[in-house]
Amino acid sequence: MHMHPSAVLHLLLLLAAAAASQSQALQLSPAAPGRHGTGACIPRERDALLAFKRGITGDPAGRLASWHEGDEDCCRWSGVRCSNRTGHVIGLRLGNDMDTDDPRLHPEDTALSGQISPSLLSLHHLESLDLSLNNLSGPAGGGVPEFLGLLKNLRYLDLYGMPLSGSVPPQLGNLSKLHYLDLSGTDEFTFFPDLYSTDISWLSSLPLRYLDMGSVNLSGIVGWAHVVNMVPSLKVLRLDGCSLTSANQSLPHLNLTGLSELTLSNNYLDHPVASCWFWNLTSLGYLDLAATFLYGPVPDALGGMMSLQALEFSCTSGSIDIMTANMTNLCELERIDFSGSDFDGSITDLFERLPQCSSNKLKELNLRSNNFSGVLPNHLGRWARLVTLDLYNNQITGQLPSEIGMLSNLVTLDLSNNQITGQLPSEIGMLSNLVTLDLSNNQITGQLPSEIGMLSNLVTLDLSYNGFTGPLPSGIGMLSHLTGMDLSYNNLSGVITHEHLDGLSRLTMIDLSRNSMKIEVDPEWLPTFNLHQASFRSCHLGPSFPSWLQSQTNIHVLDISSASIFDSLPNWFSTTFSKARELYISNNGISGTLPTNIENMTSLVTLSLDSNQLTGQIPRLSPNLHALDICRNYLSGRLPSNFGAPKLSDLILFSNHISGHIPHSICELNVHNLNLADNHLEGEFPQCSEPRRTPTLILSNNMLSGKLDTILETYPELQILDLAWNKFTGSIPETITNLGDLIHLDLAGNNLSGALPHHLSNFMGMKATRSRPSPRPQEINLSVTTKGQERYYFYFVLYEMVNIDLSSNHLTGVIPEEITSLDGVVNLNLSRNNLTGNFSERIGFMKSLESLDLSENKLCGEIPQSLSNLSYLSFMDLSHNNLTGRIPSGGQLDTLYTQNPLMYDGNIGLCGYPLQKNCTTNNREPKHGEQKRDEHDDEVLTFSFGLGIGYVVGLWMVFCVILFNKTWRIAYFRLFDKVFDKVYVSVVVTWARWAK
């Protein structure tokens, strides 16, 4: 039998049912195992029980183990209840109660399986039957057995969570004494119930007080409310997930005056919430309308439901105007759940609509995952009985009010994922009952108040992702119940000593990463706690490897990266961390060799030791290792012939001194990320018998040789392929175009020859219209030569750098026009080859192109004007080709030359701006669509044209003045005659003087 959070309501219901029973021996709620009647077992009923057992094919929990044929007294059998007076079997409690604290145990692991035997009909006095959460079905199939309707004395029937299907039999309407009926489904099992009913009129004949038909499909019953209204005895009605389509039926007279719980959640009602039929049920204590798709304002009638104790409007997608809900007079209200509904409005205004009674009983306020904004009101103390205040993931701003300290009954305070600012008030220390405090992902600043050490019952503390500064108060060591402390991603500083840590004896998780704190304890210090998860990334733990970690033998996750440790791995490393699943010790100064017995760390899944000073060879690895990152070290020697880790999915060894051939054992690994770049590997890649599902292969900067066919056959699902700067020979195989998800191809710096492959349009991963392959959360570090320089890309950013780099090879032939269909390519580098032919005009379709390098080839023809369409282009190099004609302009082309003045060098046939070479008349005329002519030619032409126009205009002005103004004309010619006479006399006299 599944229990609702409203446990008190259940208890009252069962007591009422027991009081109405005609037999004092009747037990509607079966007693605990071990209690039974003292009357003798009736043989006929004993035989019926044994027949029932024969129908059970599976009993993993042994609940029927005591049902022996040799045991005459069946009243002593587990789950059987007999009348103390008559000895008749009156109750079967075989529900899968799961009385265990083991979180790994699933209900399906302990469920009875088989069929429900009709032999139960011999139990004429049976009053209570509980088969809940078992994998049982009727003898005729998976439906509810019709014969259950013949158990005339049955008062309690619980079939919750069983894999029942088909129609609910109307024969259940014959159970004239039935008070409790549960046919609801559950998602606890791999199977899912498929019960339905098209007629529930049979319910009206039953004296039901409790009815749960959750997950039973009632979509075909429009008048369901009229039927349940004919069962006036109902106290609890649960119809969640029943595919109901409306709750706005018109009921002239409400008979459900005693209804205390109504659950209609997870139904697509889709009509105004105010039109629902139940708002006048003033007896309701629990109303659940979660995920009902109701909309509009909440009716005023809500304010009259004075008995209401719990109100659920969660997951309604903001369609209900919650700011119209008037709850100020609901003095009995204890629980409000508006979570996950995208409600918006002022948080202060909402608090004004909460119960304002002097005897306020509100204990739980759940507003998580909404859009409430504004500052928390200063009068929070009105709701002093609050036990849970959850405002996670809203838009709360401002400072946390000091009145928060008046909520002395708070057990859970979650204000994470908001925009709270200012300092944490010291009054936080008044919350002495607080168990969980989560203020993460806010903008709280200042020092942590020392009063935080007064939270004596605190179990979980999360202040991560804020702006706290200063030292950690020593009072933190007084939190003796603390099991989890997360202070990561703050600006905390100062020294942590044993005084901060000695009192935290129950601590199992600590995260101080991304702070600037220094942990300074004596080498002989032994912590009182036993950590399972610890992160001290960016804290100062060195220079020696922390000796106190030797006592943490139960550690599962440890991160001491960037911790200023300059030491070798201690000899107790493998034994102390034998239970560890994840170890992160990167970016330190760890020297020496890897532990030779690392294969004994059988729990290890992830080991990261990158960016250290490790030397020596790689030993045999842990058999369960999934990810190994030892890049940027000084490892040498050959790769192991047997890695010893068949589950390895990430092998990252770049930037070491590993030499020799790649062993054939690499073929045994189904790695997702294989990065052996920047080593001294040589020889050919091994020939693998079966293809591997590897999306990332990086072998650049080695001395590997051979042909590419072997690699392409071994890895047919590549997304990232980097073989740059090796000694590979031969042509690029046509089969490379089978890599449809490829987004990064780098074959630069090899000895590849031949033509570029055809069918490049098969690279669907390089097209803008194709969604990128989902990146895995793995360490990928890759260098890309783009925009004339080498750049490094990490993690998910790499998946946006769609790249083709075939530079520095001996490739010949033309550039296939199909390459222009790869409109998602960001970097295209084909430089330093022997490519010939013309530029394709369709290159303008490569809209994502940011860097284009075709330099040092033998390309000819004109530069396409369509290059001006590439609005993202920020680097281009076409130097040292045989290009001719006028250089196009427009778009990005007008600015690229300033950044790279050598981009057109070595093309003697090019002319026009920005070159100093003018284009002659024999050069081509500008193509249609050019935006402007060569700017240098324009300047010369403009000057010449202006000079000519000025000369002509000036001459005509003088001529017109002389022609039309007689006075000026006479004066002009007189002046001309005088000047002529003087010049003539001067010339004659000078000539005569020279003649003498």
Summary of the structure (lengths in Angstrom):
residues: 996
radius of gyration: 42.3
end to end distance: 146.4
largest distance: 173.1
contacts: 3286
relative contact order: 0.03
helix: 23%
strand: 22%
